[in-house]
Amino acid sequence: MDNGKNIRIKTDVVIFIAMGVIAMNLVISNIGLYGGRTSPPLLVGAFVMMLLSIWLIRERRCISKIRIIKLMPLIIMGVIFFVYGLIFRVPSYILYAFVFVFQLPLFCLSTEHVILNKILYAFTVSSVFIYGAAQVGAFLFSPLSDVQYYGIMGNPNLWGEYLTFALVSILYLYEKVRKKASKVFLLILFGISLAELFFSRSRTSMLAGIVVIVVYLIYACLSRNDLKKKVASLIIAAVICFPATYAVLSFVTPYIAESVGIEIEFKAESLTEQFAATSDRYLKGIATEGSISSGRVEIWRTYFSNLSMKGHDPDPLEVRRYSDVFVKMDAHNTFLQVAYQGGYPALLFFVVSIGMCAFDYFKKLFRKNIGLYECYALATLCSAVVYMLLSSSFSPYTVFAMFGYWIFVIPGYVTDGSEDLKRAGIRREK
């Protein structure tokens, strides 16, 4: 075996190990094994990605100045958080700064688009296998009831976010793999994910899931590769898996859960009642006045009135929930949260970074120059924006909705994939 091939094999192994650890770290963080703290998963994620970047940068012979320019909004945002981390003595701010100023830029400078495709494949494979195990746990011990379905997460909105996160990986691998058995497995996971998204009654997750599917269908249409067959397969999977998922979670799972001592407090509604309850939630909202905002308007108003050029410590503000009741809540909007914690300058560079990525990927879409990596990145970016508008977390290694944005959307934009592929003499993967 020649030395070059040996290095490539070692690199592939390193990538799979790193992405397996990263994917597991993300799930561990969200099921609460870190005690709800953001610092441990941030440290683990940043450390693993640093090691991967150091391994990859050995093969780099030069660093493009254009990449550094593209990274400047992210770096400046990191510097801002570093300053406020020192002022308010907030460890998570300093960790954000380390990731934005050093770790993510090093990753973007150490890799090329061809390697990014390998990293994405390794990550999606790892994520789907872990997701499959999570679904086994949900089918065994988390029955459907008359409240929002929360799987193994204990929170329906978080479970819905996980389902949407998995949906992007499932559709990516559905395009990537060639074996029929693998495609059938992915179609089953796709159908189950859609059913549980519906049962979770998480409006943000459902909207994000729809956005992901729309982006995928646009890609499938542009690629002109068995479009009708793909659409038909997805529809059939959804139609079959929807009632099957309901039946298992309503009748089989409760029996298994009770047999191991898990008490079932709420009885599952009929499928018709599930449809009615979910439709009512989507159309009417859950706020007392029937607003679909679920009380977010008052939260946004409170945070907006406290924004300024300077940042604040991360303690949530007290928000009026009723006439004489105040509750501490985060901003329920990532842009407001960034502006509150880092001031208007942090918001500016955060928005500039997102805007630059969006412009690049949509330009490729409109020019019909979109590959499978770009499809994943665009679907991830669009779903992330949905969550950014309605939730407030932006941590790179602790949030399902934002993980792909930091690790694949930004690097995909910074590495200028079309130029990398051109230099390597490789056609963009359709």
C-alpha positions in Angstrom: 0.0 0.0 0.0 1.5 3.4 -1.0 2.0 6.1 1.6 -0.6 8.4 0.0 -3.4 5.8 0.1 -2.4 4.8 3.7 -2.8 8.5 4.8 -6.2 8.7 3.1 -7.4 5.6 4.9 -6.2 6.9 8.2 -7.9 10.3 7.5 -11.2 8.5 6.8 -10.9 6.6 10.1 -10.1 9.7 12.0 -13.1 11.5 10.4 -15.5 8.7 11.3 -14.3 8.5 14.9 -14.5 12.3 15.3 -18.0 12.6 13.8 -19.2 9.6 15.9 -18.0 11.3 19.1 -19.5 14.7 18.0 -22.9 13.1 17.1 -23.1 11.3 20.4 -22.0 14.4 22.3 -24.8 16.3 20.8 -27.4 13.8 21.8 -26.0 13.3 25.3 -26.2 17.1 25.8 -29.9 17.2 24.9 -31.1 14.3 26.9 -29.6 16.0 30.0 -26.6 13.9 30.9 -24.6 17.0 31.3 -27.0 18.4 33.8 -28.4 21.0 31.5 -25.0 22.8 31.4 -23.7 24.2 28.0 -20.0 24.3 28.9 -19.2 20.5 28.9 -20.6 19.7 25.5 -19.0 22.9 24.1 -15.6 21.7 25.5 -16.0 18.2 24.1 -17.2 19.4 20.7 -14.5 22.1 20.3 -11.7 19.7 21.5 -12.7 16.9 19.1 -13.0 19.4 16.2 -9.6 20.9 17.1 -8.0 17.5 16.9 -9.6 16.8 13.6 -8.5 20.2 12.2 -4.9 19.6 13.4 -4.9 16.3 11.6 -6.3 17.8 8.4 -4.2 20.9 8.3 -1.0 18.8 7.8 -2.1 18.3 4.2 -2.7 22.0 3.5 0.1 23.7 1.5 -1.4 27.2 1.5 -4.2 29.2 3.1 -6.5 31.4 1.0 -6.8 35.0 2.1 -10.4 35.0 0.8 -11.3 32.4 3.4 -9.9 34.6 6.1 -12.0 37.6 4.8 -15.1 35.4 4.8 -14.4 34.4 8.4 -14.0 38.0 9.7 -17.7 38.5 10.9 -17.5 35.2 12.9 -14.1 36.2 14.4 -15.2 39.7 15.4 -18.4 38.2 17.0 -16.1 35.9 19.0 -14.0 38.8 20.1 -17.1 40.6 21.4 -18.2 37.5 23.4 -14.7 37.2 24.8 -14.8 40.7 26.1 -18.1 40.3 27.8 -17.1 36.9 29.1 -14.3 38.6 31.0 -16.5 41.5 32.1 -19.3 39.3 33.4 -17.1 36.3 34.2 -19.3 33.9 32.1 -17.4 30.7 31.1 -19.8 30.0 28.2 -19.1 33.3 26.6 -15.4 32.6 26.7 -16.0 29.2 25.2 -18.1 30.8 22.4 -15.2 33.1 21.8 -12.7 30.2 21.5 -15.0 28.5 19.0 -15.7 31.5 16.9 -12.2 33.1 17.0 -10.0 30.0 16.9 -11.7 26.6 16.5 -14.1 27.1 13.7 -11.7 29.3 11.6 -9.0 26.6 12.0 -11.4 24.0 10.8 -12.4 26.1 7.8 -8.8 26.8 6.9 -7.7 23.2 7.4 -10.1 21.5 5.1 -11.3 21.5 1.5 -14.7 20.8 0.0 -13.8 17.3 -0.9 -12.9 16.5 2.7 -16.0 18.3 3.9 -18.1 15.9 1.9 -16.4 13.0 3.7 -17.0 14.7 7.1 -20.7 15.3 6.3 -21.1 11.6 5.2 -19.5 10.4 8.4 -21.6 12.7 10.5 -24.9 11.8 8.9 -24.2 8.1 9.1 -23.3 8.4 12.8 -26.3 10.6 13.5 -28.8 8.3 11.7 -27.5 5.2 13.6 -27.8 7.1 16.9 -31.2 8.4 15.9 -32.3 4.8 15.1 -31.3 3.7 18.6 -33.2 6.7 20.0 -36.3 5.7 18.1 -36.0 2.1 19.5 -35.9 3.6 23.0 -38.9 5.8 22.2 -40.9 2.8 20.8 -40.1 0.7 23.8 -40.6 3.1 26.7 -42.3 6.3 25.5 -45.9 5.7 24.5 -48.2 8.2 22.8 -50.7 10.0 25.1 -53.2 12.8 24.9 -50.5 15.4 25.4 -47.7 16.4 23.0 -45.4 13.5 22.2 -41.8 13.9 23.6 -40.0 10.7 22.7 -36.9 10.1 24.9 -36.3 13.8 25.4 -39.0 14.6 27.9 -39.8 17.8 26.0 -42.0 17.8 22.8 -40.3 20.9 21.3 -36.8 19.4 21.9 -38.0 16.0 20.4 -39.4 17.8 17.4 -36.1 19.6 16.9 -34.3 16.3 17.0 -36.7 14.9 14.5 -36.1 17.8 12.1 -32.4 17.5 12.6 -32.6 13.8 11.8 -34.8 14.5 8.8 -32.0 16.4 7.0 -29.5 13.6 7.5 -32.1 11.0 6.4 -32.8 12.8 3.1 -29.1 13.4 2.5 -28.3 9.7 3.0 -31.3 8.7 0.9 -29.7 10.5 -2.0 -26.2 9.2 -1.1 -26.6 5.5 -0.6 -27.2 3.0 -3.4 -28.2 -0.2 -1.7 -31.9 -0.9 -1.8 -32.0 -2.2 1.8 -30.4 1.0 3.1 -32.9 3.1 1.1 -35.8 1.2 2.6 -34.4 1.7 6.1 -34.1 5.4 5.5 -37.6 5.6 4.1 -39.0 3.9 7.2 -37.1 6.4 9.4 -38.5 9.2 7.2 -42.1 8.1 7.7 -41.7 7.6 11.4 -40.1 11.1 11.7 -43.0 12.8 9.9 -45.5 10.9 12.1 -43.8 11.9 15.3 -43.3 15.5 14.2 -47.1 15.6 13.8 -47.7 13.9 17.2 -45.2 16.3 18.9 -47.5 19.2 17.9 -44.4 21.4 17.8 -45.3 24.1 15.4 -41.7 25.4 15.0 -40.4 21.9 14.3 -43.3 21.1 11.8 -42.5 24.3 9.9 -38.8 23.6 9.9 -39.5 20.0 8.7 -41.7 21.3 5.9 -38.9 23.7 4.9 -36.4 20.8 4.8 -38.6 18.7 2.6 -39.2 21.6 0.2 -35.5 22.3 -0.2 -34.9 18.6 -0.8 -37.7 18.4 -3.5 -36.2 21.5 -5.2 -32.8 19.8 -5.3 -34.4 16.5 -6.6 -36.2 18.5 -9.3 -33.0 20.2 -10.4 -31.0 17.0 -10.3 -33.6 15.3 -12.6 -32.7 11.9 -11.2 -35.8 9.7 -10.7 -37.8 12.6 -9.3 -41.2 10.9 -9.6 -39.9 7.7 -8.1 -38.4 9.5 -5.2 -41.5 11.6 -4.4 -43.7 8.5 -4.7 -41.4 6.6 -2.3 -41.5 9.3 0.3 -45.3 9.6 0.1 -45.8 5.9 0.4 -43.4 5.8 3.3 -45.3 8.5 5.1 -48.7 7.0 4.3 -47.7 3.6 5.7 -45.6 4.7 8.6 -48.1 7.3 10.0 -50.8 4.8 11.1 -48.2 2.2 11.9 -46.4 4.6 14.2 -49.6 5.6 15.9 -50.6 1.9 16.4 -47.3 0.9 17.9 -47.0 4.0 20.2 -50.6 3.7 21.3 -51.0 0.0 21.9 -47.7 -1.8 21.9 -45.4 0.7 23.7 -47.7 1.2 26.7 -47.8 -2.6 27.3 -43.9 -2.8 27.1 -43.5 0.3 29.3 -45.9 -1.0 32.0 -44.2 -4.4 32.0 -41.0 -2.7 33.2 -42.7 -0.6 35.8 -43.3 2.7 33.9 -46.6 4.3 34.9 -48.8 5.5 32.1 -50.6 8.7 33.3 -52.4 9.7 30.1 -54.2 7.5 27.7 -53.6 8.0 24.0 -56.3 9.6 22.0 -57.8 8.1 18.9 -56.2 8.9 15.6 -59.1 11.2 14.8 -58.7 13.0 18.1 -54.9 13.3 17.5 -55.7 15.1 14.2 -58.2 17.4 15.9 -55.9 18.3 18.8 -52.9 18.9 16.5 -54.9 21.0 14.0 -56.4 23.0 16.9 -52.9 23.8 18.2 -51.5 24.7 14.8 -54.4 26.9 13.9 -55.3 28.6 17.1 -52.1 28.7 19.2 -52.0 28.0 22.9 -51.9 31.5 24.4 -54.9 32.5 26.5 -55.9 35.0 23.9 -55.7 32.4 21.1 -52.5 33.9 19.7 -50.3 31.6 17.6 -47.3 33.4 19.1 -47.7 31.5 22.4 -46.9 34.6 24.3 -43.6 35.3 22.4 -44.7 38.8 21.5 -44.5 40.0 25.1 -41.2 38.2 25.5 -39.8 39.9 22.4 -41.1 43.2 23.5 -39.4 42.9 26.9 -36.0 41.9 25.4 -36.2 44.5 22.6 -36.7 47.3 25.1 -33.5 46.2 26.9 -31.2 46.1 23.9 -28.2 48.5 23.6 -24.8 48.7 22.1 -23.3 46.8 25.1 -23.9 43.2 26.1 -25.4 41.7 29.2 -24.9 38.6 31.4 -26.9 35.5 30.3 -29.4 35.6 33.1 -33.0 35.6 31.6 -35.1 38.7 31.9 -38.4 38.7 33.9 -41.3 38.7 31.5 -44.9 39.6 32.3 -47.0 36.5 31.7 -50.2 37.6 33.4 -51.4 40.9 34.9 -49.3 40.5 38.1 -47.0 37.5 37.4 -43.5 37.8 36.1 -41.4 34.8 34.9 -37.7 34.6 33.9 -37.5 33.6 30.3 -35.0 33.6 27.5 -35.6 35.7 24.4 -37.3 32.9 22.3 -35.5 34.5 19.3 -31.9 33.9 18.5 -31.3 37.3 17.0 -32.7 39.1 20.1 -30.7 36.7 22.3 -27.4 37.5 20.5 -28.2 41.2 20.6 -29.0 41.1 24.3 -25.9 39.1 25.3 -23.4 40.7 22.9 -25.0 44.0 22.1 -25.9 45.5 18.6 -22.3 44.9 17.2 -22.6 41.1 17.9 -26.0 41.0 16.3 -24.6 42.9 13.2 -21.8 40.4 12.6 -24.1 37.4 13.3 -26.6 38.6 10.7 -23.8 39.4 8.2 -22.4 35.9 8.6 -25.8 34.3 8.0 -26.6 36.7 5.1 -23.3 35.9 3.3 -23.9 32.2 3.6 -27.6 32.5 2.5 -26.6 34.6 -0.5 -23.9 32.1 -1.6 -26.2 29.0 -1.3 -29.2 30.6 -2.9 -27.1 31.9 -5.7 -26.0 28.4 -6.5 -29.6 27.2 -6.3 -30.9 29.9 -8.7 -28.0 29.1 -11.1 -28.9 25.4 -10.8 -25.4 24.7 -9.6 -26.3 22.9 -6.4 -24.8 19.7 -5.3 -25.8 17.2 -2.6 -23.6 19.0 0.0 -25.2 22.3 -0.9 -28.6 20.8 -0.6 -27.9 19.6 2.9 -26.4 23.0 3.8 -29.3 25.0 2.4 -31.9 22.8 4.1 -29.9 23.1 7.4 -29.6 26.9 7.0 -33.3 27.4 6.2 -34.5 25.2 9.1 -32.0 26.9 11.4 -33.4 30.3 10.5 -36.9 29.0 11.4 -35.6 28.0 14.8 -33.7 31.2 15.2 -36.8 33.3 14.7 -38.8 31.3 17.4 -36.1 30.0 19.8 -33.0 31.5 21.3 -30.2 28.9 21.4 -27.2 29.3 19.1 -24.5 27.2 20.8 -22.4 25.2 18.2 -22.3 21.8 20.0 -25.4 21.7 22.2 -28.3 22.7 19.8 -29.7 20.3 17.2 -31.0 23.1 15.0 -27.8 25.1 15.0 -25.1 22.4 14.8 -25.2 22.0 11.1 -25.1 25.8 10.6 -21.8 26.1 12.4 -20.1 22.9 11.3 -21.3 22.5 7.7 -23.0 25.7 6.4 -20.3 28.2 7.3 -17.3 25.9 6.3 -19.1 25.0 3.0 -19.4 28.7 2.2 -15.9 29.6 3.4 -14.1 26.8 1.5 -15.6 27.9 -1.8 -16.5 24.4 -2.9 -16.8 25.0 -6.6 -13.2 26.3 -6.8 -11.9 23.4 -4.7 -13.6 20.9 -6.9 -12.3 22.6 -10.0 -8.7 22.6 -8.7 -9.1 18.9 -7.8 -10.6 18.0 -11.2 -13.7 16.6 -9.6 -17.3 17.2 -10.8 -19.8 18.4 -8.2 -21.7 15.5 -6.7 -25.3 15.6 -7.9 
